[in-house]
Each structure stands twice: as C-alpha cells, then as structure tokens.
Amino acid sequence: MEYRINNQIRASEVRLLDGVTGDNLGVVKTREAMTMAKERGLDLIEISDKTNPPIAKIMDYGKFQYEQNKKAKEIKSKAHTTETKSIQIKVGTGEGDLQMKAKKASEWLKEGHRIKVELYLVGRTKFTDNTFKQERLERVLKLITEKYKISEPLKQSPRGVMVTIERDNIKKKDENK
C-alpha cells in the first residue's frame, strides 16, 4: 500500500496521531500538522485515507516503513499454506505398496495437506463397473490411520477415477466431555 507523506496529502484537515507517544492530537489543519512534523524533524504520514477526515501520523517515514514490513513478515510467517499431495495407485497394486502409500498419506494429513488419491485405469479396466473402481479406492482409504473427510467425492479423471480427502478437524461432542 502506498502512503502519502508531507506535501502529497490532499485533505484540508487530518485526524492527527503522535507516532512517538501514541497520543491522539485530534482534528488539525494539514498545514499545521506539517509544521508540527517539520519542527520535530519528522514526517507527516497519511495512514488511512478512507475516513473523513483522513488519519495521519507524525513519525519518521523510514521507521514507519520498517514497522509495516515487520508486521507483513509476521503475518506471512503465521499463515499456513496447504498443498494438494497426490497418491497414485493401479488396480493391481499390492497390499504392501498400498500400506506404504497409506502411511505417507497419514503423514501428509497430519501436516494439514489435502490428498488426491488417483486410481489409474489402463486398457479394459477403464470400462469396469463403478462399484469395482470404488472398492479399489476404498482399499487404500481404509489403511489411512489419520481421521479424514472426503472434500471432493469420487469423480472421473482423464486416466481413471479420483477422490480428494483432507484432515477432519471436527471433534465430536462426546470427546469434549
């Protein structure tokens, strides 16, 4: 966001805040506010132009920018990004491989990621019954140890069928007691 400083401020009067002490100095003419800022060797910074009159602060512009960047970094570090991870299985995938993939899926769910479980169909298996395809997907879903919910139900994909799952954060009322 761009902030107007000193002579860039267009409003005739501003609601003035003292950046050093944090005091509210009330509504003041913009020229008076700029004079007060120059006397202290500081800048007049328009913080919010959405209010009437706009809010301005007397403080060093470099320090103001530093504080804004620091706040932005803190917000960014607290934000948790989730990815959609993918597990690919085929109709003939063995039980050991399914257990390994389910274990990895459980780890990803614990981290908070979404998981797309894809059942690849090749040749004649593309034309099999939907219940058969669903049973094959259920084989790996039953092995996942972490609690999950289906965020996108079973749907056709270009290479087969897929389902998307994510961690289930909803706790039952009985568990809280």
C-alpha positions as CSV (number, residue, x, y, z in Angstrom):
1,M,0.0,0.0,0.0
2,E,1.3,3.5,-0.9
3,Y,1.2,6.0,1.8
4,R,1.1,9.8,1.2
5,I,3.6,11.8,3.1
6,N,4.1,15.5,3.8
7,N,3.1,17.6,0.7
8,Q,1.4,14.7,-1.0
9,I,-1.5,14.8,1.5
10,R,-4.5,16.4,-0.3
11,A,-7.0,16.7,2.6
12,S,-7.5,20.2,4.2
13,E,-7.6,18.7,7.7
14,V,-6.5,15.4,9.3
15,R,-7.1,13.4,12.4
16,L,-3.6,13.6,13.9
17,L,-1.7,10.9,15.9
18,D,1.6,11.4,17.6
19,G,3.8,8.4,16.4
20,V,6.3,8.8,19.2
21,T,4.0,8.9,22.2
22,G,0.9,7.4,20.6
23,D,-1.3,10.3,21.6
24,N,-4.4,11.4,19.7
25,L,-4.0,15.1,18.9
26,G,-7.4,15.5,17.4
27,V,-8.5,17.1,14.1
28,V,-5.9,19.6,12.9
29,K,-5.4,21.5,9.6
30,T,-3.0,19.8,7.4
31,R,-0.7,22.8,7.2
32,E,-0.5,22.9,11.0
33,A,0.2,19.2,11.2
34,M,3.0,19.5,8.6
35,T,4.5,22.4,10.6
36,M,4.4,20.4,13.8
37,A,6.2,17.5,12.0
38,K,8.9,19.7,10.5
39,E,9.6,21.3,13.9
40,R,10.3,17.8,15.3
41,G,12.3,16.8,12.3
42,L,9.8,14.1,11.4
43,D,7.3,13.3,8.5
44,L,3.5,13.6,8.3
45,I,2.2,10.2,7.0
46,E,-1.4,9.7,5.9
47,I,-2.2,6.2,7.3
48,S,-5.8,5.9,6.3
49,D,-7.5,8.0,3.5
50,K,-10.8,6.1,3.8
51,T,-12.0,8.0,6.9
52,N,-13.3,11.6,7.0
53,P,-11.0,13.4,7.9
54,P,-8.1,11.1,6.9
55,I,-5.9,9.7,9.7
56,A,-2.3,11.0,9.7
57,K,0.7,10.2,12.0
58,I,3.8,12.2,12.9
59,M,6.8,10.0,12.8
60,D,10.0,9.1,10.8
61,Y,8.9,7.6,7.4
62,G,11.8,5.2,7.4
63,K,10.8,3.8,10.8
64,F,7.2,3.6,9.7
65,Q,8.1,1.6,6.6
66,Y,10.3,-0.7,8.7
67,E,7.4,-1.4,11.1
68,Q,5.0,-2.1,8.2
69,N,7.4,-4.6,6.7
70,K,7.9,-6.2,10.0
71,K,4.2,-6.6,10.5
72,A,3.8,-8.0,7.0
73,K,6.5,-10.6,7.5
74,E,5.0,-11.7,10.8
75,I,1.6,-12.2,9.2
76,K,3.1,-14.1,6.4
77,S,5.1,-16.4,8.7
78,K,1.9,-17.3,10.7
79,A,0.0,-18.2,7.5
80,H,-0.1,-21.9,6.9
81,T,0.0,-23.0,3.2
82,T,-1.6,-26.3,2.3
83,E,-0.7,-28.3,-0.7
84,T,-2.6,-30.9,-2.6
85,K,-0.5,-34.0,-2.5
86,S,-1.1,-36.9,-4.8
87,I,-1.1,-40.7,-4.4
88,Q,-1.4,-42.9,-7.5
89,I,-2.5,-46.5,-7.4
90,K,-3.5,-49.0,-10.0
91,V,-6.0,-51.9,-9.9
92,G,-3.3,-54.5,-9.3
93,T,-1.2,-52.5,-6.7
94,G,-0.1,-54.9,-4.0
95,E,-1.1,-54.8,-0.3
96,G,2.4,-53.8,0.8
97,D,2.6,-50.9,-1.6
98,L,-0.9,-49.8,-0.5
99,Q,0.2,-49.8,3.2
100,M,3.3,-47.7,2.3
101,K,1.2,-45.1,0.4
102,A,-1.4,-45.0,3.1
103,K,1.3,-44.4,5.7
104,K,2.6,-41.5,3.6
105,A,-1.0,-40.1,3.2
106,S,-1.5,-40.3,7.0
107,E,1.7,-38.2,7.5
108,W,0.5,-35.6,5.0
109,L,-2.9,-35.4,6.6
110,K,-1.2,-34.8,10.0
111,E,0.7,-31.9,8.4
112,G,-2.7,-30.5,7.2
113,H,-2.3,-31.1,3.4
114,R,-5.1,-32.3,1.1
115,I,-4.6,-35.6,-0.7
116,K,-5.8,-36.6,-4.1
117,V,-6.0,-40.4,-4.4
118,E,-6.0,-41.4,-8.0
119,L,-6.8,-44.8,-9.3
120,Y,-5.2,-45.2,-12.7
121,L,-7.1,-47.4,-15.1
122,V,-5.5,-48.8,-18.2
123,G,-6.9,-51.0,-21.0
124,R,-10.1,-52.9,-20.2
125,T,-10.2,-51.7,-16.6
126,K,-11.4,-48.3,-17.9
127,F,-14.7,-49.9,-18.8
128,T,-15.3,-51.7,-15.5
129,D,-18.2,-51.1,-13.2
130,N,-18.1,-48.0,-10.9
131,T,-18.6,-50.1,-7.8
132,F,-15.5,-52.1,-8.7
133,K,-13.5,-48.8,-9.1
134,Q,-14.8,-47.5,-5.8
135,E,-13.9,-50.7,-4.0
136,R,-10.3,-50.4,-5.3
137,L,-10.1,-46.9,-4.0
138,E,-11.5,-47.9,-0.6
139,R,-8.7,-50.4,-0.2
140,V,-6.2,-47.6,0.3
141,L,-8.6,-45.3,2.1
142,K,-9.2,-48.0,4.8
143,L,-5.5,-48.2,5.5
144,I,-5.1,-44.4,6.3
145,T,-4.8,-44.1,10.1
146,E,-5.4,-40.3,10.4
147,K,-9.0,-39.1,10.6
148,Y,-10.1,-37.5,7.3
149,K,-13.1,-36.4,5.4
150,I,-13.8,-36.5,1.7
151,S,-13.7,-33.0,0.3
152,E,-14.3,-33.9,-3.3
153,P,-16.2,-37.1,-3.9
154,L,-15.3,-39.8,-6.4
155,K,-15.2,-38.4,-9.9
156,Q,-13.9,-39.4,-13.3
157,S,-10.4,-38.1,-14.3
158,P,-8.7,-38.4,-17.7
159,R,-6.7,-41.5,-16.6
160,G,-9.2,-43.1,-14.2
161,V,-11.1,-42.1,-11.1
162,M,-10.0,-39.9,-8.1
163,V,-11.1,-38.7,-4.7
164,T,-9.8,-35.8,-2.7
165,I,-9.5,-36.1,1.1
166,E,-8.5,-33.7,3.9
167,R,-8.0,-33.8,7.6
168,D,-11.1,-33.9,9.7
169,N,-10.8,-31.3,12.5
170,I,-14.3,-31.6,13.8
171,K,-14.4,-33.1,17.3
172,K,-17.5,-34.9,18.5
173,K,-19.3,-33.6,21.5
174,D,-18.7,-36.8,23.4
175,E,-14.9,-36.3,23.2
176,N,-15.0,-32.9,24.8
177,K,-16.8,-34.1,28.0
